[in-house]
C-alpha cells in the first residue's frame, strides 16, 4: 500500500471519527435523540467495516470512544455507544455462523451487556433496587428493542451495499483507498 493511500485512509478515518463524535454530541444537545444519535454514530463503524476492514473499524471505534468520553457530557450515551458500535462491528463475524446460532449469539451478547449495565447501575452508581418485575420487564422490552435494532441495521446495510454505494459512486472513489 502506497503512502498516498495510507494518508487517504487516515484522513478518512479522522473524518469518520469526527462525524461520529459530532453525532454523539448532538444526542446530548437534543436529549430525546440520545440513543438515536448513538445508533447513527454506530452506523459509521458499519461503513468502515464494509469499505475497509474490521481492523480499520476498530480504530474508528476506539478513537470515537476516547474523544466522546472527553467531549460528550452525557456518559450514558458514551457507554451505550461502546456496546452498540462494538456490536455493529462484531455483526459481520456473528452472521457468518448458521442462522440459528447467530441469533443465539446476538441475543447472548445483548443480555450480557444488559446484565453488566444493571450490575454497574446497582453497585457502582448505587441506584435503588428496581425489583424483580421491573428487571424482567426491562429485559423483555430490551430484547425486543434489540431485535428490532438488528433488523433495522441489516436493512440499512443492505440498502447501502446494493443501492447507495452505486448511486453515489462510492465504490469507485473508495476503491482507490484499498
C-alpha positions as CSV (number, residue, x, y, z in Angstrom):
1,X,0.0,0.0,0.0
2,X,1.5,3.3,-1.0
3,X,1.9,6.2,1.3
4,X,-0.7,8.2,-0.6
5,X,-3.3,5.5,0.0
6,X,-2.3,5.3,3.7
7,X,-2.7,9.0,4.0
8,X,-6.1,9.0,2.4
9,X,-7.3,6.2,4.7
10,X,-6.0,8.0,7.8
11,X,-7.8,11.2,6.7
12,X,-11.0,9.3,6.0
13,X,-10.7,7.6,9.4
14,X,-10.3,11.0,11.1
15,X,-13.4,12.3,9.2
16,X,-15.5,9.3,10.2
17,X,-14.4,9.7,13.8
18,X,-15.2,13.4,13.9
19,X,-18.6,12.8,12.3
20,X,-19.3,10.1,15.0
21,X,-18.3,12.5,17.8
22,X,-20.5,15.2,16.3
23,X,-23.4,12.8,16.2
24,X,-22.7,11.8,19.8
25,X,-22.6,15.4,20.9
26,X,-25.8,16.1,19.0
27,X,-27.5,13.5,21.1
28,X,-26.6,15.5,24.2
29,X,-27.9,18.7,22.8
30,X,-31.2,17.2,21.8
31,X,-31.6,14.8,24.7
32,X,-34.6,13.0,23.3
33,X,-32.4,11.7,20.5
34,X,-29.5,10.5,22.6
35,X,-29.9,6.8,21.7
36,X,-30.9,7.6,18.1
37,X,-27.7,9.6,17.6
38,X,-25.7,6.9,19.3
39,X,-27.2,4.3,16.8
40,X,-26.4,6.7,13.9
41,X,-22.8,7.0,15.1
42,X,-22.5,3.3,15.2
43,X,-23.5,3.1,11.5
44,X,-20.3,4.9,10.7
45,X,-18.4,1.9,12.1
46,X,-20.5,-0.4,9.9
47,X,-19.5,1.8,6.9
48,X,-15.8,1.3,7.9
49,X,-16.3,-2.5,8.2
50,X,-17.9,-2.7,4.7
51,X,-15.5,-0.4,2.9
52,X,-12.2,-1.3,4.6
53,X,-11.9,-3.9,7.3
54,X,-12.8,-4.7,10.9
55,X,-9.3,-3.6,12.0
56,X,-10.0,-0.2,10.4
57,X,-13.4,0.0,12.0
58,X,-11.9,-0.8,15.5
59,X,-9.6,2.2,15.0
60,X,-12.6,4.5,14.2
61,X,-14.5,2.9,17.1
62,X,-11.7,3.4,19.6
63,X,-11.0,7.0,18.5
64,X,-14.7,7.9,18.7
65,X,-15.0,6.3,22.1
66,X,-12.0,8.1,23.5
67,X,-12.9,11.5,22.1
68,X,-16.6,11.1,23.0
69,X,-15.6,10.3,26.6
70,X,-13.7,13.6,26.7
71,X,-16.2,15.8,24.8
72,X,-19.7,14.4,25.4
73,X,-21.2,15.4,28.8
74,X,-23.8,12.5,28.8
75,X,-21.7,9.5,29.8
76,X,-24.7,7.2,29.4
77,X,-24.7,7.9,25.7
78,X,-21.0,7.1,25.5
79,X,-21.5,3.8,27.3
80,X,-24.3,2.9,25.0
81,X,-22.2,3.8,22.0
82,X,-19.4,1.5,23.4
83,X,-21.8,-1.5,23.2
84,X,-23.8,-0.6,20.2
85,X,-20.9,0.2,17.9
86,X,-19.0,-2.8,19.1
87,X,-22.0,-4.9,18.2
88,X,-22.1,-3.2,14.8
89,X,-18.5,-4.3,14.2
90,X,-19.0,-7.8,15.5
91,X,-22.2,-8.3,13.5
92,X,-20.2,-9.3,10.4
93,X,-18.4,-12.0,12.3
94,X,-21.5,-13.3,14.1
95,X,-23.6,-13.5,10.9
96,X,-21.1,-15.9,9.3
97,X,-22.4,-18.6,11.6
98,X,-25.5,-20.6,10.9
99,X,-28.7,-18.5,11.2
100,X,-30.0,-20.1,14.5
101,X,-26.6,-19.9,16.1
102,X,-26.0,-16.3,15.1
103,X,-29.4,-15.3,16.6
104,X,-28.4,-17.0,19.9
105,X,-25.0,-15.3,19.9
106,X,-26.6,-11.9,19.2
107,X,-29.1,-12.2,22.0
108,X,-26.4,-13.6,24.3
109,X,-24.3,-10.5,23.6
110,X,-27.2,-8.2,24.3
111,X,-28.2,-9.9,27.5
112,X,-24.6,-10.0,28.8
113,X,-24.4,-6.2,28.1
114,X,-27.8,-5.8,29.9
115,X,-26.7,-7.7,33.0
116,X,-23.4,-5.7,33.1
117,X,-25.4,-2.4,32.8
118,X,-27.7,-3.5,35.6
119,X,-24.8,-4.5,37.9
120,X,-23.0,-1.3,37.2
121,X,-26.1,0.7,37.9
122,X,-26.8,-1.1,41.1
123,X,-23.3,-1.4,42.7
124,X,-21.3,1.4,41.2
125,X,-23.9,4.1,40.6
126,X,-25.8,3.0,43.7
127,X,-29.2,3.2,42.1
128,X,-32.2,2.0,44.1
129,X,-33.3,-1.6,43.8
130,X,-35.6,-1.9,40.8
131,X,-37.5,-5.0,41.9
132,X,-37.8,-8.3,40.0
133,X,-40.8,-7.4,37.9
134,X,-39.2,-4.2,36.7
135,X,-35.9,-6.0,35.8
136,X,-37.9,-8.7,33.9
137,X,-40.0,-6.1,32.1
138,X,-36.9,-4.1,31.2
139,X,-35.1,-7.3,29.9
140,X,-38.1,-8.4,27.8
141,X,-38.5,-4.9,26.3
142,X,-34.8,-4.5,25.8
143,X,-34.6,-7.8,23.9
144,X,-37.5,-6.7,21.7
145,X,-35.8,-3.4,21.0
146,X,-32.5,-5.1,20.3
147,X,-34.1,-7.5,17.7
148,X,-35.8,-4.5,16.0
149,X,-32.5,-2.7,16.0
150,X,-30.7,-5.7,14.5
151,X,-33.4,-5.9,11.7
152,X,-33.1,-2.2,11.0
153,X,-29.3,-2.4,10.9
154,X,-29.4,-5.3,8.5
155,X,-31.9,-3.4,6.3
156,X,-29.6,-0.3,6.3
157,X,-26.6,-2.4,5.5
158,X,-28.4,-4.0,2.6
159,X,-29.6,-0.6,1.4
160,X,-26.1,0.8,1.5
161,X,-24.4,-2.1,-0.2
162,X,-26.9,-2.6,-3.1
163,X,-28.3,0.9,-3.7
164,X,-26.5,3.8,-2.1
165,X,-23.0,2.6,-2.8
166,X,-23.6,2.5,-6.5
167,X,-25.8,5.6,-6.6
168,X,-23.2,7.8,-5.0
169,X,-20.4,6.1,-6.9
170,X,-18.6,5.5,-3.5
171,X,-17.3,2.2,-4.7
172,X,-15.3,3.9,-7.4
173,X,-13.9,6.5,-5.1
174,X,-13.2,4.2,-2.2
175,X,-11.5,1.5,-4.4
176,X,-8.5,3.9,-4.6
177,X,-8.1,3.5,-0.8
178,X,-8.0,-0.2,-0.6
